[in-house]
Each structure stands twice: as C-alpha cells, then as structure tokens.
C-alpha cells in the first residue's frame, strides 16, 4: 500500500514540475513575442521612411554601379535583401568591364 502511494506521489510531483516548466515556457514565449512585435514595428517604421517607387531602385542601381554597397545596406535594407542578386550583379558588371 505504501508503495502505491509513493508511486502516485512521485507521478504527481513529476506532473507538477512539468506544469511549472510549461508555465515558465509559456511566459517566456509571451515575452519573446512582445519583443518580436516591437522589433517588427520599429522595422516597419524604418522601412516606411524609405523612398517608394522606381526612384529608390534607380538610386540603388546607381550606388551599386559606384560600388557603394554598404550605403545600400544601411539606407535600403529591405530592398537590398529583396534584390540582392540584381544589386551584386550590377556591381560585378561594373568591376569586370
């Protein structure tokens, strides 16, 4: 009889510790989500400052042909990631010729 009660107690304590771990992880995920949301909001605010339309892309191509890739990364991070191959190919075409 005592063995069964100790087995139940150990199962209960394991479940309790599992619940504590799950609660901790849930709270950690909530905090991480709020941080990510704040970062996404600040990222979208940075992106909103970027010029839109063809003028931004033309500016990027001129900077790439001039070899100023670092300023493209800083000024137009979203467009750089989206059009990285085009930008780098424009840069390499100028350097090859």
C-alpha positions, 0 to 999 in steps of 0.5 A, a space after each residue: 500500500 505504501 508503495 502505491 502511494 509513493 508511486 502516485 506521489 512521485 507521478 504527481 510531483 513529476 506532473 507538477 514540475 512539468 506544469 511549472 516548466 510549461 508555465 515558465 515556457 509559456 511566459 517566456 514565449 509571451 515575452 519573446 513575442 512582445 519583443 518580436 512585435 516591437 522589433 517588427 514595428 520599429 522595422 516597419 517604421 524604418 522601412 516606411 521612411 524609405 523612398 517608394 517607387 522606381 526612384 529608390 531602385 534607380 538610386 540603388 542601381 546607381 550606388 551599386 554601379 559606384 560600388 557603394 554597397 554598404 550605403 545600400 545596406 544601411 539606407 535600403 535594407 529591405 530592398 537590398 535583401 529583396 534584390 540582392 542578386 540584381 544589386 551584386 550583379 550590377 556591381 560585378 558588371 561594373 568591376 569586370 568591364 
